[in-house]
Amino acid sequence: FPGVHMKYLINPNIVTRLSYATNIGRPSIGQLIPRTTVNYDNSTLSSSNPSLQPQTAQNFDLTTEVYFEPAGMFSVGVFMKEIKKFIYNSPATVVPAGNDNGFEGEYAGFTYSTQANGGFAKVKGIEFSYNQQFTFLPGIWKGLGAYANVTRMQAEGNYGAGTAIALAPNPRVAGFNPFIANVGISYIRSKLSLRASFNYRGRYLTGFNANESRATYAHARPVVDIKTLYNVSRTLSVYLDVVNVLMNPDRQTEFGYGRPQTTHLMRPQFFFGVNARK
């Protein structure tokens, strides 16, 4: 059952959309291929899970869009996603002793981790979006434009084993960012195009663990990018992009209670090139 989509035109400038859809997410090949990694220094053991099942979802969306002259739009939408058998990092266990420990008697006392399918997850959220070109301004200011969007989500899940005896719902679901925001300005005039954007990604859970000190989180990250393009002719253009102007870490993770895990620092990157078209 692919889904149902409906649209209602309140007036020429206001549109409401309602949709329901289902989808399926299969595990990646890397998650299914049998593979075990052993770290003798830390006495840890991790493996893939060839028994992982696809995760399924039901999606409900309601959006209202308001269009205004001469070129602009504002929209607000609410959504809910219900996921079953979602894939998550299962809580670590200790490998027991004995020949029937699953590893032919080896690795007794090692901390073992893998992935599993959860009972359910529910994600609810609201999003706002704004986009406008200020063509009504005089002179050279006609090329100005701006956009912004904000998404706020709330998630909870049940990491039970799918039996009648399951864990209580947990408000922390791995992989769902509770807050994302983007703001940008642009200037498009004649042969020149300039864009500056600011993106903010909130702190979110990346790896669930019943022990909060072992749960992993992605640190909040603000990013500023600048893109420039100049059309020399109809067939030739040059561009210069600056990525991560604020020099924020490309990836920064931490354990529960704020204990640092990893930090990958990415300095500002400059990209220059030439585009040629026939």
Buried (B, 14 or more C-beta within 10 A) or exposed (E): EEEEEEEEEEEEEEBBBEBBBEBEEEBEEEBBEEEEEBEEEEEBBBBBBEEBBEBBBBBBBEBBBBEEEEEBBBBBBEBBBBBBBBBBBBBBEEBBEEEEBEBEEEBEEBBBBBBBBBBBBBBBBEBBBBBBBBBEEEEEEBBBBBBBBBBBBBBBBBBBBBEEEBBEBBEBBBBBBBBBBBBBBBBBEEEEBBBBBBBBBBBBBBBBBEEEEBBBBBBBBEBBBBBBBBBEEEEEBEBEBBBBBEEBBBEBBBBBEEEEBEEEEEEBEEEEEEEEEE
